[in-house]
Amino acid sequence: MRGWTWAIMMLSAPATAQTVPPPAAPACTAPEFAQFDFWVGDWEVYPTGTDKLVARSRIEKLYNGCAIRENWMPLSGKDGGSLNTYVTSAKEWRQLWTDSSASWAEFRGGFDGKAMVLTGTGFAANGAQTRMAYSRNADGSVRQLGENSSDGGKTWVPSFDFTYRPAKKGGSD
């Protein structure tokens, strides 16, 4: 009878750590997921070459490192934001932008070794393409240069040029 009691106790005992599967590795650890990290931070945004503050922007790395979210907060005009992620199966970065006027735009591209370059439609009139290049400057600021093309990408015309400077303490809330 004692043997049976021991066997029943062992069968009803809780599972040990050896029977629990190990946690899955984080999904977004490939080096590509870090390519846009230079944009993460709290920023004051200026037209490049000026000291005229036009917006604040909070760029956050979220969802276990799988996405970067922008919160665009202009001093006037439409607020909005983007969600950015590296799509492993497509081997490219994608961005979806939307704003307070319900406009939206989709962009695709990647890091070319110097800048994150994303191209898509939605910002420019008449279905023209928009190309945005985000690059880190030596002083830690980030430049976002936007260009439009109405001839399928043969020629590009500048449309916006912003410099994101690190926000002063308490400046982005």
PAZAPA-4460 file (N, C-alpha, C; in steps of 0.05 Angstrom, whole numbers, plus 32768, in hexadecimal, padded with zeros to 4 digits):
% residues 173
    n_x    n_y    n_z   ca_x   ca_y   ca_z    c_x    c_y    c_z   seq   type   mol
   8010   7FE8   8000   8000   8000   8000   8011   8019   8000     1      M     A
   8028   8018   800E   8039   802F   800F   8043   8035   7FF3     2      R     A
   804A   8022   7FE3   8054   8027   7FC8   8040   8035   7FB6     3      G     A
   8027   802D   7FB9   8011   8039   7FAA   800D   8056   7FB2     4      W     A
   800F   805C   7FCC   800C   8077   7FD6   8021   8089   7FCA     5      T     A
   803A   807F   7FC9   8050   808F   7FBE   804C   8094   7FA1     6      W     A
   8043   8080   7F92   803F   8082   7F75   8028   8096   7F6F     7      A     A
   8013   8095   7F7F   7FFD   80A8   7F7A   8006   80C5   7F80     8      I     A
   8016   80C8   7F95   8020   80E3   7F9C   8032   80ED   7F86     9      M     A
   8042   80DD   7F7A   8054   80E5   7F65   8044   80ED   7F4C    10      M     A
   802F   80DE   7F45   801F   80E4   7F2E   800F   80FE   7F31    11      L     A
   8008   8105   7F49   7FF8   811D   7F4E   800A   8135   7F55    12      S     A
   8024   8131   7F57   8036   8147   7F5E   8037   815B   7F47    13      A     A
   803B   8175   7F4E   803D   8189   7F39   8056   8185   7F27    14      P     A
   8054   818E   7F0E   806A   818B   7EFB   8082   819A   7F05    15      A     A
   8099   8190   7EFF   80B1   819E   7F07   80BA   81B0   7EF1    16      T     A
   80CE   81C1   7EF7   80D8   81D4   7EE3   80E3   81C6   7ECA    17      A     A
   80EB   81AD   7ECD   80F6   819E   7EB7   80E1   8198   7EA2    18      Q     A
   80C8   8197   7EA9   80B3   8191   7E96   80A7   81A9   7E89    19      T     A
   80AE   81C1   7E92   80A4   81DA   7E87   80B6   81E2   7E70    20      V     A
   80AB   81E7   7E58   80BC   81EF   7E42   80C9   820A   7E47    21      P     A
   80E1   820E   7E3D   80EF   8227   7E41   80E0   823E   7E32    22      P     A
   80E2   8256   7E3B   80D5   826C   7E2E   80E0   8270   7E11    23      P     A
   80CE   8279   7E00   80D7   827D   7DE4   80EA   8294   7DE3    24      A     A
   80FD   8293   7DD0   810F   82AA   7DCC   80FF   82C2   7DC2    25      A     A
   8107   82DA   7DC9   80FA   82F1   7DBF   80F9   82F1   7DA0    26      P     A
   80E3   82F9   7D95   80DF   82F7   7D78   80EF   830B   7D68    27      A     A
   80F6   8322   7D73   8101   8338   7D64   811E   833E   7D6C    28      C     A
   812F   8329   7D6C   814A   832D   7D74   815E   832F   7D5D    29      T     A
   8154   832B   7D44   8165   832D   7D2D   8171   8349   7D2B    30      A     A
   8189   834D   7D21   8195   8368   7D20   8185   837C   7D11    31      P     A
   8175   8374   7CFE   8165   8386   7CEE   8151   8396   7D00    32      E     A
   8148   838A   7D15   8135   8397   7D27   8141   83AF   7D36    33      F     A
   815C   83B1   7D36   8169   83C7   7D43   8171   83DD   7D2F    34      A     A
   816D   83D9   7D15   8176   83ED   7D01   816A   8409   7D04    35      Q     A
   8152   840B   7D0F   8144   8424   7D11   8145   8430   7D2E    36      F     A
   8154   8422   7D3F   8156   842B   7D5C   8161   8447   7D5F    37      D     A
   8170   8451   7D4C   817C   846C   7D4E   8166   8481   7D4F    38      F     A
   814E   847B   7D47   8138   848E   7D46   8128   848E   7D61    39      W     A
   812C   847A   7D72   811E   8477   7D8B   8126   848E   7D9E    40      V     A
   8112   849B   7DAA   8118   84B0   7DBD   8102   84C5   7DBE    41      G     A
   8106   84D9   7DCE   80F5   84F1   7DD0   8103   8507   7DC1    42      D     A
   80F5   8513   7DAE   8101   8526   7D9C   80F2   8541   7D9A    43      W     A
   8101   8556   7D94   80F6   856F   7D8A   80FD   8570   7D6D    44      E     A
   80E9   8578   7D5C   80ED   8576   7D3F   80ED   8592   7D33    45      V     A
   8101   8596   7D22   8106   85B0   7D15   8109   85AC   7CF7    46      Y     A
   8100   85BF   7CE6   8108   85BD   7CCA   8127   85BF   7CCA    47      P     A
   8133   85AD   7CBA   8150   85AB   7CBA   815D   85C6   7CB4    48      T     A
   8170   85CE   7CC4   817E   85E7   7CC0   8172   85FF   7CCE    49      G     A
   815D   85FA   7CDE   8150   8610   7CEC   814E   8609   7D0A    50      T     A
   8146   861D   7D19   8141   861A   7D36   8124   861E   7D3C    51      D     A
   8113   861A   7D28   80F6   861E   7D2C   80E9   8603   7D33    52      K     A
   80E2   85FF   7D4C   80D5   85E7   7D55   80BA   85E4   7D48    53      L     A
   80B5   85CD   7D3B   809B   85C8   7D2E   808C   85B1   7D3A    54      V     A
   809A   85A0   7D48   808C   8588   7D53   809D   857B   7D69    55      A     A
   8090   856A   7D78   809E   8558   7D8A   8096   853C   7D80    56      R     A
   80A8   8529   7D85   80A3   850E   7D7D   80AE   84FA   7D91    57      S     A
   809F   84E7   7D98   80A8   84D2   7DAA   80A9   84B8   7D9A    58      R     A
   80C1   84AC   7D98   80C5   8494   7D89   80CB   847E   7D9E    59      I     A
   80BB   8469   7D9E   80BE   8454   7DB2   80C2   8439   7DA5    60      E     A
   80D3   8429   7DB1   80D6   840D   7DA9   80C4   83FC   7DBA    61      K     A
   80B2   83ED   7DAE   809D   83DF   7DBD   809B   83C2   7DB4    62      L     A
   8089   83B4   7DC1   8080   8399   7DBA   8098   8386   7DB9    63      Y     A
   80A7   8385   7DCF   80BE   8373   7DD2   80D3   8379   7DBD    64      N     A
   80D6   8392   7DB5   80EA   839A   7DA1   80E2   8395   7D85    65      G     A
   80C9   838E   7D80   80C0   8388   7D65   80B5   83A0   7D55    66      C     A
   80B1   83B7   7D62   80A6   83CE   7D54   80B0   83E8   7D5F    67      A     A
   80AF   83FC   7D4E   80B6   8417   7D56   809E   8428   7D50    68      I     A
   8095   8437   7D64   807D   8448   7D61   8085   8465   7D63    69      R     A
   807B   8475   7D50   807F   8492   7D51   8066   849F   7D5A    70      E     A
   8068   84B3   7D6C   8052   84C4   7D74   805A   84E1   7D6C    71      N     A
   804E   84EA   7D56   8054   8504   7D4A   8041   8519   7D57    72      W     A
   804D   852E   7D63   803D   8542   7D72   8046   855E   7D68    73      M     A
   803A   8567   7D51   8041   8581   7D46   8037   8598   7D58    74      P     A
   8044   85AE   7D56   803A   85C6   7D65   8021   85D1   7D58    75      L     A
   801D   85CC   7D3E   8004   85D2   7D30   8001   85BD   7D1A    76      S     A
   7FE9   85B9   7D12   7FE4   85A4   7CFD   7FDB   858A   7D09    77      G     A
   7FDC   8575   7CF8   7FD2   855B   7CFF   7FE6   854A   7D0E    78      K     A
   7FDE   8540   7D25   7FEE   852D   7D34   7FEA   8511   7D28    79      D     A
   7FFD   8500   7D2C   7FFA   84E5   7D21   8011   84D3   7D2B    80      G     A
   8015   84BE   7D1C   802B   84AC   7D24   802E   8495   7D10    81      G     A
   8044   8486   7D15   804A   8470   7D04   8051   8457   7D15    82      S     A
   804D   8441   7D09   8055   8427   7D14   8068   841A   7D00    83      L     A
   807F   8413   7D09   8095   8409   7CF8   809E   83EE   7D02    84      N     A
   80A3   83DC   7CF0   80AE   83C2   7CF7   80BD   83B6   7CE0    85      T     A
   80D0   83A5   7CE7   80DF   8395   7CD4   80CF   837C   7CCE    86      Y     A
   80C9   8377   7CB5   80B9   835F   7CAD   80CE   834A   7CA3    87      V     A
   80D3   8337   7CB4   80E7   8323   7CAF   80E3   8314   7C94    88      T     A
   80CA   830C   7C8F   80C4   82FC   7C77   80C9   830C   7C5E    89      S     A
   80C5   8327   7C5F   80C9   8338   7C48   80E5   8344   7C47    90      A     A
   80F4   8342   7C5D   810E   834E   7C60   810E   836C   7C5A    91      K     A
   80FA   8379   7C67   80F7   8396   7C63   80E9   83A3   7C7B    92      E     A
   80ED   83BD   7C7E   80DF   83CC   7C92   80C5   83D6   7C86    93      W     A
   80B1   83D8   7C97   8097   83E3   7C8E   808E   83F8   7CA3    94      R     A
   8081   840D   7C99   8076   8422   7CAA   805A   8427   7CA1    95      Q     A
   8048   842A   7CB5   802D   8433   7CB0   8029   844D   7CC0    96      L     A
   8021   8462   7CB2   801D   847C   7CBE   7FFF   8482   7CBD    97      W     A
   7FF5   848E   7CD3   7FDA   8498   7CD3   7FDA   84B2   7CE4    98      T     A
   7FC6   84C3   7CE0   7FC5   84DB   7CEF   7FA8   84E3   7CF7    99      D     A
   7FA5   84FA   7D04   7F8C   8502   7D0F   7F77   850B   7CF9   100      S     A
   7F7F   850B   7CE0   7F6C   8510   7CCA   7F64   84F6   7CBC   101      S     A
   7F6C   84E0   7CC7   7F66   84C5   7CBC   7F75   84BF   7CA3   102      A     A
   7F8A   84CF   7C9D   7F9B   84C7   7C86   7FAE   84B1   7C8E   103      S     A
   7FB8   84A3   7C7B   7FCB   848E   7C81   7FDD   848A   7C69   104      W     A
   7FF4   847E   7C6E   8008   8479   7C5A   8017   8460   7C62   105      A     A
   8020   8451   7C4D   8030   8439   7C52   804B   843C   7C44   106      E     A
   8060   8434   7C52   807B   8436   7C48   808A   841B   7C4B   107      F     A
   809D   8416   7C3A   80AD   83FE   7C3B   80CA   8406   7C35   108      R     A
   80DD   83F7   7C40   80F8   83FC   7C39   810B   83EF   7C4C   109      G     A
   8122   83FC   7C51   8136   83F0   7C62   814D   8402   7C68   110      G     A
   815F   83F8   7C77   8177   8406   7C7F   818D   8402   7C6A   111      F     A
   8197   8418   7C5E   81AB   8415   7C49   81C8   8417   7C52   112      D     A
   81CC   8416   7C6D   81E6   8419   7C78   81EB   8435   7C83   113      G     A
   81DC   8449   7C7A   81DF   8464   7C83   81C4   846F   7C8D   114      K     A
   81AE   8467   7C81   8194   8472   7C87   817F   845C   7C85   115      A     A
   8169   8460   7C94   8151   8450   7C90   8141   845E   7C7A   116      M     A
   813D   8450   7C63   8130   845C   7C4C   8116   844D   7C47   117      V     A
   8100   845C   7C49   80E5   8450   7C46   80D6   845F   7C2F   118      L     A
   80CA   8450   7C1E   80BB   845B   7C07   809F   8451   7C07   119      T     A
   808C   8463   7BFF   8070   845B   7BFE   805F   8471   7BF2   120      G     A
   8045   846D   7BF5   8032   8480   7BEC   8020   8488   7C03   121      T     A
   8012   849F   7C00   8000   84A8   7C14   8004   84C4   7C1C   122      G     A
   801D   84CE   7C1C   8022   84EA   7C24   801F   84FD   7C0D   123      F     A
   8029   84F5   7BF5   802A   8508   7BDE   8010   8507   7BCF   124      A     A
   800B   851D   7BC1   7FF2   8520   7BB1   7FF4   850F   7B98   125      A     A
   7FDD   8508   7B8D   7FDB   84FA   7B73   7FEA   84E0   7B72   126      N     A
   7FEB   84D2   7B88   7FF7   84B7   7B89   8015   84B7   7B86   127      G     A
   8022   84CE   7B88   803F   84CF   7B87   804C   84BF   7B9E   128      A     A
   8064   84B6   7B9A   8072   84A7   7BAF   8080   84BB   7BC2   129      Q     A
   8083   84B2   7BDA   8093   84C1   7BEE   80A9   84AE   7BF7   130      T     A
   80C1   84B9   7BF8   80D8   84AB   7C03   80E2   84BB   7C1B   131      R     A
   80E6   84AC   7C31   80F0   84B9   7C4A   810B   84AB   7C51   132      M     A
   811F   84BC   7C57   8138   84B1   7C60   813E   84BC   7C7C   133      A     A
   8141   84AA   7C8F   8147   84B1   7CAB   8164   84AA   7CB0   134      Y     A
   8174   84BE   7CB8   8190   84B9   7CBD   8199   84C7   7CD7   135      S     A
   81AB   84B9   7CE5   81B6   84C4   7CFE   81CD   84D6   7CF8   136      R     A
   81CC   84EE   7D04   81E1   8502   7D01   81F6   84FE   7D16   137      N     A
   820E   8509   7D12   8225   8506   7D24   821E   8511   7D40   138      A     A
   820D   8525   7D42   8206   8531   7D5C   81EF   8522   7D6B   139      D     A
   81E6   850B   7D60   81D1   84FC   7D6D   81B5   8502   7D63   140      G     A
   81B2   8517   7D53   8198   851E   7D48   8192   850B   7D31   141      S     A
   8179   850B   7D28   8171   84FA   7D11   8164   850C   7CFC   142      V     A
   816C   8509   7CE3   8161   8517   7CCD   814D   8505   7CBF   143      R     A
   8135   8511   7CB9   8121   8503   7CA9   811C   8514   7C90   144      Q     A
   8126   850A   7C79   8123   8518   7C60   810E   850A   7C4F   145      L     A
   80FA   8519   7C47   80E4   850F   7C37   80E6   851A   7C1B   146      G     A
   80E1   8508   7C07   80E2   8510   7BEB   80CA   8503   7BDD   147      E     A
   80C0   8510   7BC8   80A9   8506   7BB9   80B2   8501   7B9C   148      N     A
   80A5   84EC   7B90   80AA   84E6   7B74   808F   84E1   7B66   149      S     A
   808B   84EF   7B50   8072   84EB   7B41   8078   84DC   7B27   150      S     A
   8091   84D2   7B24   8098   84C3   7B0B   80A2   84A7   7B11   151      D     A
   8097   849B   7B26   809E   847F   7B2D   80B9   847C   7B39   152      G     A
   80C4   8491   7B44   80DE   848F   7B52   80F6   8496   7B41   153      G     A
   80F1   84A1   7B28   8108   84A9   7B17   8115   84C2   7B22   154      K     A
   8104   84D5   7B2B   810E   84EE   7B36   8100   84F3   7B51   155      T     A
   810E   8501   7B63   8103   8507   7B7D   8106   8525   7B83   156      W     A
   80F1   8530   7B90   80F0   854C   7B97   80ED   854D   7BB6   157      V     A
   80FE   855D   7BC3   80FB   8560   7BE1   80DF   8569   7BE9   158      P     A
   80D4   855D   7BFE   80B9   8566   7C07   80BA   856E   7C25   159      S     A
   80CB   8562   7C35   80CF   856B   7C51   80EA   8562   7C5A   160      F     A
   80F4   8570   7C6E   810F   856B   7C79   810F   8573   7C96   161      D     A
   810F   855F   7CA8   810E   8564   7CC5   8127   855A   7CD2   162      F     A
   812E   8568   7CE8   8143   855E   7CFA   8136   8559   7D15   163      T     A
   8139   8541   7D1F   8130   8539   7D3A   8147   853D   7D4D   164      Y     A
   8144   854F   7D5F   8159   8554   7D74   814F   8549   7D8E   165      R     A
   8161   853D   7D9E   8158   8533   7DB8   8149   8548   7DC8   166      P     A
   8131   8540   7DD3   8120   8553   7DE2   812F   855C   7DFB   167      A     A
   812B   8575   7E02   8134   857F   7E1C   8124   8572   7E32   168      K     A
   812F   856D   7E49   8120   8561   7E5F   8106   856F   7E64   169      K     A
   80F0   855F   7E65   80D6   856B   7E69   80CA   8578   7E51   170      G     A
   80D8   8577   7E3A   80CE   8586   7E22   80BA   8577   7E11   171      G     A
   80B7   855D   7E15   80A5   854E   7E04   808B   8545   7E11   172      S     A
   8087   854D   7E29   806D   8546   7E37   805A   855C   7E38   173      D     A
***
